[in-house]
Amino acid sequence: MQPFRKPFHFDPNFPFELVYKGVRYSDKELPDHLHDMYEIVYVHEGNGMFFINGSLYEKGKDDLFIIPGNTVHRAYPSENDPIVSTAIFFAPSLIQNDSLDDGYDPLRCFNMARRKKQYKIELSDSLRQTIETVIQAMVDELKTQEYGYRHALQLQLQRLLLDLSRHPFTKESASTVSGFVPQWIHNALRDIDHDPVRCGGLAELSEKANISPGHFSRAFKQLTGMNVTEYVNAKRLIIAKELLLTTDDNVETIALTCGFQGMRHFYETFKKITGLTPRAYRMQGK
């Protein structure tokens, strides 16, 4: 049975959603599901289990889980002690800006989780307090919606991701991955993020880096958990989804604008990642 793809309905210019202290009952939980949003789950109370990408984790008070986009997961709350948790959903486009050339990647904790297949993070008291402070600040911003509240939410999310990127969970991997990641990989990621339409594919990126395509491909997948084509297409689809919801351009025009060579390629890639055809996605967002 294929996992259920959870839909989201938010402003494409601000792909963010916060579910604060939701109570998770066993008889109301979604089946195995996935979505293209990145997710952070913090448990306030209760007990249960959490199935993520083939592994089962105990789920209890003060636990934190990070779930990369398109990762199959499912919660199993206790019947007698249901989970109370906060979930933060966001798209990478919300927090990925031009690089400051210091090697920082705000999605590093998610990339390491995917690579290591470990999605639960042990929290120190200071980090737990930071997470609770950030969540409360987000709740307050959403409640008051004062001038610049979206910018404030983005800053709070950036703060949380920075603290998670400095967690020993990712530092442990730095000796085997990040510490030896050459600058050409960081340059390639920056080029793709800056302009996924005209960045080219494996051949162009490896030629620009003066690295063989085979070595480039292996290093890229080790760092990101995806091959070059998957990563570039995911970035292009972020643009395509925004155009589908914010313009009246026909699907073929959007496909070409986003760098897809032909309608068949666009439809297949779009449906593989989103679970919907481009037209169905547009209608769902209207």
C-alpha positions in Angstrom: 0.0 0.0 0.0 1.4 3.4 -1.0 1.9 5.9 1.8 -0.6 8.8 2.0 0.7 12.1 0.7 -0.3 14.9 3.1 -1.4 18.1 1.4 -0.6 21.6 2.6 -2.6 24.8 1.8 -0.5 27.9 2.6 0.7 31.0 0.9 3.4 29.9 -1.6 5.3 33.0 -0.7 5.5 31.9 2.9 5.6 28.0 3.1 5.4 27.6 6.8 2.9 26.0 9.2 2.9 25.6 13.0 0.7 23.1 14.9 1.0 24.1 18.5 0.5 21.5 21.2 -1.7 19.2 19.1 -3.1 16.2 21.0 -2.3 13.0 19.1 -4.9 10.3 19.6 -4.2 6.8 18.4 -7.5 6.4 16.6 -7.1 9.7 14.7 -3.5 9.5 13.5 -2.7 9.5 9.8 -1.5 6.2 8.3 2.0 5.9 6.8 2.4 9.3 5.1 4.9 11.7 3.7 5.0 15.3 2.3 7.6 17.6 0.7 7.7 19.9 3.7 10.5 19.6 6.2 9.2 18.9 9.7 10.4 19.4 13.3 8.4 17.7 16.1 8.8 18.5 19.8 7.0 16.5 22.4 5.6 18.3 25.4 3.8 15.5 27.1 2.6 11.9 26.6 4.1 8.7 25.4 4.1 6.5 22.3 6.1 5.4 19.3 7.2 7.1 16.1 7.8 5.2 12.9 10.2 7.1 10.6 11.8 5.7 7.4 11.7 2.1 8.5 12.8 2.7 12.1 10.7 2.8 15.3 11.5 5.3 18.1 10.2 5.7 21.6 8.4 9.1 21.8 8.1 10.9 25.1 8.3 14.3 26.9 11.1 16.6 25.7 11.9 14.4 22.7 12.8 16.1 19.4 12.4 14.6 15.9 13.6 16.0 12.6 11.9 14.6 9.4 13.3 15.6 6.0 10.9 16.2 3.1 9.4 13.1 1.4 10.3 10.8 4.4 7.6 8.2 5.3 6.5 8.4 8.9 3.7 7.7 11.3 2.9 8.4 15.0 1.6 5.8 17.4 0.4 7.6 20.5 -0.3 5.7 23.7 -4.0 5.1 24.2 -3.8 6.0 27.9 -1.2 8.8 27.7 -1.7 10.6 24.3 1.1 12.6 22.8 0.9 16.4 23.0 3.4 17.9 20.5 4.3 20.9 18.4 5.0 20.4 14.7 6.8 23.0 12.6 6.5 22.5 8.8 8.5 24.6 6.3 9.8 24.4 2.8 13.6 24.8 2.2 12.9 27.9 0.0 11.9 29.7 3.2 15.3 29.6 4.8 17.9 29.1 2.1 19.6 32.3 1.2 22.7 33.2 -0.7 25.8 31.7 1.0 28.0 33.8 3.1 30.9 31.5 2.1 31.4 30.0 5.6 30.0 26.6 4.7 26.9 26.9 6.7 23.8 24.9 5.6 20.6 25.5 7.5 19.3 22.1 6.5 22.5 20.3 7.7 20.7 18.5 10.5 18.1 17.1 8.1 20.8 16.0 5.6 22.7 14.3 8.4 19.5 12.6 9.7 18.8 11.3 6.2 22.3 10.1 5.6 22.6 8.4 9.0 19.0 7.3 9.1 18.7 8.7 12.6 15.8 11.1 13.2 15.6 11.5 16.9 17.9 14.1 18.6 18.9 14.0 22.3 18.5 17.4 23.8 20.6 19.2 26.4 18.7 21.3 29.0 19.9 24.5 27.3 18.8 23.4 23.8 15.4 22.2 25.2 14.9 25.6 26.7 15.8 27.3 23.4 13.4 25.1 21.5 10.5 25.9 23.9 11.4 29.7 23.8 11.4 29.6 20.0 8.1 27.8 19.8 6.5 30.2 22.2 7.9 33.2 20.2 6.4 31.7 17.0 3.0 31.2 18.7 3.1 34.8 19.9 3.9 36.1 16.4 1.2 34.1 14.8 -1.3 35.3 17.4 -0.6 39.0 17.2 0.5 39.2 13.5 2.2 42.5 14.1 4.1 44.3 11.4 6.9 42.0 10.1 5.6 38.9 11.8 6.5 36.7 8.9 10.1 38.0 9.0 10.1 37.3 12.8 8.9 33.7 12.2 11.7 33.2 9.6 14.3 34.5 12.0 13.1 32.2 14.8 13.2 29.2 12.5 16.7 30.2 11.4 17.8 30.4 15.1 16.4 27.0 15.8 18.1 25.4 12.7 21.4 27.1 13.6 21.3 25.6 17.1 20.4 22.2 15.7 23.3 22.4 13.2 25.7 22.9 16.2 24.3 19.9 18.0 26.8 17.0 18.6 24.6 14.9 16.3 25.9 16.9 13.4 29.3 17.7 14.8 30.0 14.0 15.1 29.5 13.7 11.3 31.6 16.8 10.6 34.8 14.7 11.0 33.7 12.3 8.4 31.6 14.5 6.1 31.6 18.3 6.6 35.2 18.7 7.6 36.4 17.2 4.4 33.7 18.7 2.1 35.7 20.7 -0.5 34.7 24.2 -1.5 33.5 23.1 -4.9 30.6 21.2 -3.3 29.6 24.3 -1.4 29.9 26.3 -4.6 27.7 23.8 -6.5 25.0 23.9 -3.8 25.1 27.7 -3.8 24.8 27.8 -7.6 21.8 25.4 -7.6 20.0 27.2 -4.8 20.6 30.6 -6.5 19.4 29.5 -10.0 18.1 25.9 -10.3 16.8 26.6 -13.8 20.1 27.6 -15.4 22.6 25.9 -13.1 22.8 22.8 -15.5 23.0 19.2 -14.5 25.8 16.9 -13.4 27.9 17.4 -16.6 27.9 21.2 -16.3 28.4 21.4 -12.6 31.2 18.8 -12.5 32.9 20.6 -15.5 32.7 23.9 -13.7 34.2 22.3 -10.6 36.9 20.6 -12.7 35.9 17.3 -11.1 35.0 14.0 -12.8 31.3 13.4 -13.0 31.5 10.2 -11.2 33.4 11.6 -8.2 31.2 14.7 -8.2 28.1 12.5 -8.1 29.3 10.3 -5.3 30.4 13.3 -3.1 27.2 15.2 -3.8 24.9 12.3 -2.8 27.0 11.5 0.3 26.4 15.1 1.5 22.8 15.7 0.5 21.3 12.2 0.4 20.1 12.9 -3.2 21.8 12.7 -6.6 22.3 15.9 -8.6 19.3 15.4 -10.8 16.9 14.8 -7.8 18.3 17.8 -6.0 18.0 20.2 -9.0 14.5 18.9 -9.9 13.3 19.4 -6.3 14.6 23.0 -6.4 12.9 23.6 -9.8 9.6 22.2 -8.6 9.6 24.7 -5.7 9.5 27.4 -8.4 7.0 25.5 -10.5 4.6 25.1 -7.6 4.7 28.8 -6.8 4.0 29.6 -10.5 1.1 27.2 -10.7 -0.6 28.9 -7.7 0.4 32.5 -8.4 0.2 32.9 -12.2 -2.2 32.0 -15.0 0.6 30.6 -17.2 -0.3 27.3 -18.8 1.5 24.2 -17.5 3.7 23.8 -20.6 5.0 27.4 -20.2 5.7 26.8 -16.5 7.5 23.6 -17.3 9.8 25.3 -19.8 10.3 28.3 -17.5 11.5 26.0 -14.8 14.0 24.1 -17.0 12.1 20.9 -17.7 12.7 19.5 -21.2 9.2 18.4 -22.3 5.8 17.9 -20.7 6.3 14.2 -20.0 9.4 14.8 -18.0 7.7 17.6 -16.0 4.6 15.6 -15.3 6.5 12.5 -14.2 8.8 14.4 -11.9 6.1 16.6 -10.5 3.8 13.6 -9.6 6.7 11.6 -8.2 7.6 14.3 -5.7 4.2 15.8 -4.9 1.8 12.9 -5.6 -0.3 15.1 -7.9 -0.3 16.2 -11.5 0.5 19.9 -12.0 -3.1 20.7 -13.0 -4.4 18.8 -9.9 -2.0 20.7 -7.7 -3.1 24.0 -9.2 -6.8 23.2 -8.7 -6.2 22.0 -5.1 -4.5 25.3 -4.3 -7.3 27.5 -5.7 
